[in-house]
Amino acid sequence: MYFSTNDSRISIGGLDVVRAIYLPEAARWSALENMGLPVNSAGDDAFFTLSKDGFTGFFSSSRKDAFGERDVYVAYFTRYRKEMEWPDVAFTPPQSAVTTPPQETTPTKPNEAPPSGAWSISFLQPPPIIPADAWRAEVLSVLQKHPNDHLVLSYYLPADAGGKVGTRLYDALVLLQPISQQFINSGIAPHRIFMRALPYAGHQHQVQATIAPAENASERSGVPVVGLSSPGSPSLPANESLCYKIQIVSVQKAYTNAQLDSENDVMLEKAAHLPYYRYTLGAARSFSEAAKWQKQAQRNGFSGAYIVPYVYGERLEKERLQQFETLFPDLRNYLGR
């Protein structure tokens, strides 16, 4: 929550913009944080509003360089304000309207054997995607035997199918949601399910379920951060233990941007317990390499692009990343240490 106060214990002059964060674990608000210069000044600074892109703020101020009593100012942040994403709350995806009767298909293993540490199984089928009962039962059995592991559901679209990339990826993820809901109905917690859609070099629609190990760090390899060969950059790090991606936008519907159609290695992801969809670009093994991707994305018109780290295939926020600093020293560059 952003608001203004003239409390002399925290204000540097007149009304200052401050921020407080609600801490649900403690059922209280955090200590007030002054936004500091140049947002605040010796004058009155008030009515701060953060825009949807997470990088731009608007407020009014009576500082000395104003043209009138109070002028409207804009502030540009160099780091993404993550509070602009939807809160991490329980969410149940809508049931699919598809009524086509289930088609029994024979589960097929991927073209390459799954790397050690991650269990995978795929099936090939044209849309609408309806997995066979045997496929679902096998995935559910593994999830129940490993209650701390998480499920990655990947929908691979033929890259040569045409159409708007943003819309095609969104439609694919919508097809994955009833599959996800079936696992939830069988007792799998929504926060354990991660869905993503991405183009690949094949010519058939493919859905892959990967069980990503969470208990033994030494076995957390082979989790598909990117997955099957991408048509844009087949050398991308597909199964790295540490990987960085570039998020360009977080939305609740299909993102139709002409520039997105010219980008390589676009992916759309969604956690089953969250209501929003995240479009990302590329993948990098190091923070410095990811920073180059980010700058390129910003030059291409995605001004809100920012870096997101994935550890063992799981997207992690800064608070959880700290426990992996010793194992992955490169994370210190991301954390600014």
C-alpha positions as CSV (number, residue, x, y, z in Angstrom):
1,M,0.0,0.0,0.0
2,Y,1.3,3.4,-1.0
3,F,0.1,6.6,0.8
4,S,1.4,10.0,2.0
5,T,2.2,11.2,5.5
6,N,3.7,14.2,7.1
7,D,4.8,12.2,10.2
8,S,8.1,13.9,11.2
9,R,9.6,10.6,12.2
10,I,9.7,9.4,8.5
11,S,9.0,12.5,6.3
12,I,11.8,14.5,4.8
13,G,9.6,17.5,4.2
14,G,5.8,18.1,4.1
15,L,3.9,15.1,2.8
16,D,6.0,12.2,1.7
17,V,5.1,9.0,-0.2
18,V,5.6,5.9,1.9
19,R,5.0,2.2,1.4
20,A,3.8,-0.6,3.7
21,I,3.6,-4.3,3.0
22,Y,1.0,-6.6,4.6
23,L,2.6,-9.6,6.2
24,P,-0.1,-12.4,6.2
25,E,2.1,-14.8,8.3
26,A,2.2,-12.2,11.1
27,A,-1.2,-10.6,10.4
28,R,0.2,-7.2,10.5
29,W,1.7,-4.4,8.2
30,S,5.4,-3.9,7.9
31,A,7.2,-0.8,9.1
32,L,6.8,2.2,6.8
33,E,9.3,2.7,4.0
34,N,10.0,6.2,2.7
35,M,10.2,6.2,-1.1
36,G,13.1,8.6,-0.9
37,L,14.5,11.0,-3.5
38,P,13.6,11.9,-6.2
39,V,10.0,10.7,-5.6
40,N,9.9,12.7,-2.4
41,S,11.0,16.3,-1.9
42,A,10.9,19.2,0.5
43,G,7.4,20.0,-0.7
44,D,4.2,17.9,-0.5
45,D,4.3,14.7,-2.5
46,A,1.0,12.8,-2.6
47,F,-1.5,10.6,-4.5
48,F,1.2,8.1,-5.7
49,T,-0.1,5.5,-8.1
50,L,2.0,2.7,-9.6
51,S,1.1,1.8,-13.2
52,K,0.3,-1.8,-14.4
53,D,3.7,-2.2,-16.0
54,G,5.4,-2.2,-12.6
55,F,8.0,0.4,-13.6
56,T,6.2,3.7,-13.8
57,G,4.7,5.8,-11.0
58,F,2.5,8.9,-11.1
59,F,2.1,11.4,-8.2
60,S,1.5,15.1,-7.5
61,S,4.0,17.4,-5.9
62,S,4.3,21.0,-4.8
63,R,8.1,21.1,-5.2
64,K,9.9,24.2,-6.2
65,D,10.1,23.5,-9.9
66,A,6.3,23.1,-10.2
67,F,4.4,25.3,-12.6
68,G,1.5,25.7,-10.3
69,E,0.4,24.9,-6.8
70,R,0.7,21.1,-7.5
71,D,1.9,19.5,-10.6
72,V,1.7,15.8,-11.8
73,Y,5.0,14.0,-12.0
74,V,6.1,10.7,-13.4
75,A,8.8,8.4,-11.9
76,Y,10.5,5.6,-13.8
77,F,11.9,2.7,-11.7
78,T,14.9,0.7,-12.8
79,R,13.7,-2.4,-11.0
80,Y,10.3,-4.0,-11.4
81,R,7.9,-3.4,-8.5
82,K,6.6,-6.9,-8.1
83,E,3.5,-5.8,-6.1
84,M,1.9,-5.1,-9.5
85,E,1.5,-8.8,-10.1
86,W,-1.6,-10.5,-8.7
87,P,-1.3,-11.7,-5.2
88,D,-0.4,-15.4,-4.5
89,V,-3.9,-16.5,-3.6
90,A,-5.9,-19.6,-4.1
91,F,-7.5,-19.8,-7.6
92,T,-9.4,-22.6,-9.3
93,P,-9.1,-22.5,-13.1
94,P,-12.4,-22.6,-15.0
95,Q,-13.6,-26.0,-16.3
96,S,-13.2,-26.6,-20.0
97,A,-16.2,-26.3,-22.2
98,V,-14.9,-29.2,-24.4
99,T,-17.4,-32.0,-24.6
100,T,-15.7,-34.3,-27.0
101,P,-15.6,-37.8,-25.5
102,P,-12.2,-39.0,-24.3
103,Q,-10.1,-40.7,-27.0
104,E,-7.8,-43.5,-25.8
105,T,-4.3,-42.7,-26.9
106,T,-1.2,-44.7,-26.2
107,P,1.3,-42.9,-24.0
108,T,4.6,-42.3,-25.7
109,K,7.9,-41.5,-24.2
110,P,9.7,-38.4,-25.6
111,N,12.1,-38.8,-28.5
112,E,15.0,-38.6,-26.1
113,A,15.1,-40.5,-22.8
114,P,14.2,-38.2,-19.9
115,P,17.4,-36.9,-18.1
116,S,18.1,-38.4,-14.7
117,G,16.3,-36.8,-11.8
118,A,13.1,-35.8,-13.6
119,W,10.3,-38.3,-14.6
120,S,8.6,-37.5,-17.9
121,I,5.8,-38.9,-20.1
122,S,4.3,-37.4,-23.3
123,F,1.4,-38.0,-25.7
124,L,0.8,-36.8,-29.2
125,Q,-2.7,-35.7,-30.3
126,P,-4.3,-33.0,-32.4
127,P,-6.5,-30.5,-30.4
128,P,-8.7,-30.8,-28.5
129,I,-6.1,-32.3,-26.2
130,I,-7.7,-35.1,-24.1
131,P,-5.2,-37.5,-22.5
132,A,-6.0,-41.2,-22.1
133,D,-7.0,-42.4,-18.7
134,A,-3.8,-44.5,-18.5
135,W,-1.7,-41.4,-19.1
136,R,-3.4,-39.5,-16.3
137,A,-3.3,-42.4,-13.9
138,E,0.5,-42.9,-14.4
139,V,1.2,-39.2,-13.8
140,L,-1.1,-39.2,-10.7
141,S,0.6,-42.3,-9.3
142,V,4.0,-40.6,-9.4
143,L,2.7,-37.4,-7.9
144,Q,1.1,-39.3,-5.0
145,K,4.3,-41.2,-4.3
146,H,6.3,-38.0,-4.1
147,P,4.0,-35.4,-2.3
148,N,6.6,-32.7,-2.3
149,D,7.5,-32.7,-6.0
150,H,5.8,-30.4,-8.5
151,L,4.2,-31.2,-11.9
152,V,5.2,-29.3,-15.0
153,L,2.6,-29.6,-17.8
154,S,4.1,-28.5,-21.2
155,Y,2.1,-28.0,-24.4
156,Y,4.4,-27.9,-27.4
157,L,2.9,-26.3,-30.5
158,P,4.2,-26.8,-34.0
159,A,6.1,-23.5,-34.8
160,D,5.0,-23.7,-38.5
161,A,1.2,-23.6,-37.7
162,G,0.9,-19.9,-38.3
163,G,-1.3,-17.4,-36.5
164,K,-0.6,-14.8,-33.7
165,V,1.9,-16.2,-31.3
166,G,0.4,-14.6,-28.2
167,T,-3.1,-16.0,-29.1
168,R,-1.9,-19.5,-30.0
169,L,0.0,-19.9,-26.8
170,Y,-2.9,-18.6,-24.7
171,D,-5.3,-21.0,-26.5
172,A,-2.9,-23.9,-25.8
173,L,-2.7,-23.1,-22.1
174,V,-6.5,-22.9,-21.9
175,L,-6.5,-26.5,-23.3
176,L,-4.1,-27.5,-20.5
177,Q,-6.3,-26.2,-17.7
178,P,-8.9,-28.9,-17.6
179,I,-6.1,-31.5,-17.5
180,S,-4.6,-29.6,-14.5
181,Q,-8.1,-29.4,-12.9
182,Q,-8.4,-33.2,-13.2
183,F,-5.3,-33.6,-11.1
184,I,-6.6,-31.0,-8.6
185,N,-9.9,-32.9,-8.3
186,S,-7.8,-36.1,-7.6
187,G,-6.2,-34.3,-4.5
188,I,-3.1,-32.7,-6.0
189,A,-2.6,-29.2,-4.5
190,P,-2.9,-26.4,-7.1
191,H,0.4,-24.8,-6.1
192,R,2.2,-28.0,-7.2
193,I,1.1,-27.6,-10.8
194,F,2.9,-25.4,-13.3
195,M,1.7,-25.1,-16.9
196,R,3.4,-23.6,-19.9
197,A,2.9,-23.4,-23.7
198,L,5.7,-22.9,-26.2
199,P,6.5,-23.5,-29.9
200,Y,8.9,-26.2,-30.9
201,A,10.5,-27.6,-34.1
202,G,8.2,-30.6,-34.4
203,H,5.1,-30.9,-36.5
204,Q,2.7,-32.5,-34.0
205,H,0.9,-31.2,-30.9
206,Q,2.6,-32.7,-27.9
207,V,1.8,-32.6,-24.2
208,Q,4.5,-33.5,-21.7
209,A,4.1,-34.1,-18.0
210,T,7.3,-33.8,-16.0
211,I,7.5,-34.5,-12.3
212,A,10.2,-32.2,-10.9
213,P,12.0,-33.6,-7.8
214,A,11.9,-31.3,-4.7
215,E,13.3,-33.5,-1.9
216,N,16.8,-34.4,-3.0
217,A,18.8,-31.5,-4.4
218,S,21.4,-33.8,-6.0
219,E,18.6,-35.3,-8.2
220,R,17.0,-32.1,-9.3
221,S,18.2,-32.3,-12.9
222,G,16.4,-32.7,-16.2
223,V,13.6,-30.3,-15.3
224,P,12.5,-28.7,-18.6
225,V,13.0,-25.0,-18.1
226,V,12.7,-24.5,-21.8
227,G,12.1,-28.0,-23.1
228,L,12.1,-29.5,-26.6
229,S,14.2,-27.9,-29.3
230,S,13.0,-24.4,-30.1
231,P,12.8,-23.2,-33.7
232,G,14.5,-19.9,-32.8
233,S,17.5,-21.0,-30.7
234,P,17.9,-24.8,-30.5
235,S,21.0,-24.3,-28.3
236,L,19.0,-22.7,-25.4
237,P,19.7,-24.3,-22.0
238,A,16.8,-26.8,-21.9
239,N,17.4,-28.6,-18.6
240,E,19.7,-26.4,-16.5
241,S,19.6,-26.4,-12.7
242,L,19.8,-22.6,-12.8
243,C,18.3,-20.6,-15.6
244,Y,17.2,-17.1,-16.2
245,K,14.3,-16.0,-18.4
246,I,12.9,-12.6,-19.4
247,Q,9.4,-11.8,-18.5
248,I,7.7,-9.2,-20.7
249,V,4.2,-9.0,-19.5
250,S,1.7,-10.5,-16.9
251,V,-1.9,-10.6,-18.1
252,Q,-5.3,-12.4,-17.7
253,K,-6.1,-12.8,-21.4
254,A,-4.2,-13.4,-24.6
255,Y,-1.5,-10.8,-25.3
256,T,-1.6,-9.7,-28.9
257,N,1.5,-7.6,-29.7
258,A,2.9,-7.5,-33.3
259,Q,6.4,-7.4,-32.0
260,L,5.8,-10.7,-30.1
261,D,5.3,-12.5,-33.5
262,S,8.9,-11.6,-34.5
263,E,10.5,-12.8,-31.3
264,N,12.1,-16.2,-31.0
265,D,11.7,-18.5,-28.0
266,V,8.4,-17.1,-26.6
267,M,6.8,-19.0,-23.8
268,L,3.6,-18.6,-21.9
269,E,3.4,-19.9,-18.3
270,K,0.8,-20.1,-15.6
271,A,0.8,-21.5,-12.1
272,A,-2.5,-23.4,-11.4
273,H,-3.2,-21.5,-8.2
274,L,-2.7,-18.0,-9.8
275,P,-5.1,-16.2,-12.1
276,Y,-2.6,-14.6,-14.4
277,Y,-0.5,-15.6,-17.4
278,R,3.2,-14.7,-17.9
279,Y,4.8,-14.3,-21.3
280,T,8.6,-14.8,-21.2
281,L,11.4,-14.8,-23.7
282,G,14.6,-16.9,-24.1
283,A,16.7,-18.5,-21.4
284,A,20.2,-17.8,-20.2
285,R,22.7,-19.7,-18.0
286,S,24.1,-16.6,-16.3
287,F,22.8,-13.3,-15.0
288,S,25.1,-11.3,-17.3
289,E,23.8,-13.2,-20.3
290,A,20.2,-12.6,-19.2
291,A,20.9,-8.9,-18.8
292,K,21.8,-8.8,-22.5
293,W,18.5,-10.5,-23.3
294,Q,16.6,-8.0,-21.1
295,K,18.2,-5.0,-22.9
296,Q,17.4,-6.4,-26.3
297,A,13.8,-7.0,-25.3
298,Q,13.5,-3.4,-24.0
299,R,15.0,-2.1,-27.3
300,N,12.3,-4.2,-29.1
301,G,9.6,-2.3,-27.3
302,F,9.0,-4.4,-24.2
303,S,9.9,-1.6,-21.7
304,G,8.8,-3.6,-18.7
305,A,11.0,-6.6,-19.4
306,Y,12.7,-8.0,-16.4
307,I,14.8,-11.0,-15.4
308,V,13.3,-14.1,-13.6
309,P,15.4,-16.9,-12.2
310,Y,14.4,-20.6,-12.3
311,V,16.0,-23.1,-9.9
312,Y,15.5,-26.8,-10.8
313,G,12.7,-25.7,-13.2
314,E,10.8,-23.7,-10.5
315,R,10.3,-20.0,-10.7
316,L,11.5,-18.5,-7.4
317,E,11.2,-15.1,-5.8
318,K,14.2,-13.4,-4.1
319,E,13.1,-14.5,-0.7
320,R,13.5,-18.2,-1.6
321,L,16.6,-17.7,-3.8
322,Q,18.8,-16.9,-0.8
323,Q,19.0,-20.5,0.3
324,F,20.6,-21.4,-3.1
325,E,23.4,-18.7,-3.1
326,T,26.1,-21.1,-1.9
327,L,25.1,-23.8,-4.5
328,F,24.8,-21.2,-7.3
329,P,27.1,-18.2,-6.8
330,D,25.8,-16.5,-9.9
331,L,22.6,-15.8,-8.0
332,R,24.5,-13.2,-6.1
333,N,24.6,-11.1,-9.2
334,Y,20.8,-11.3,-9.5
335,L,20.4,-10.5,-5.8
336,G,22.7,-7.6,-6.0
337,R,25.1,-8.9,-3.4
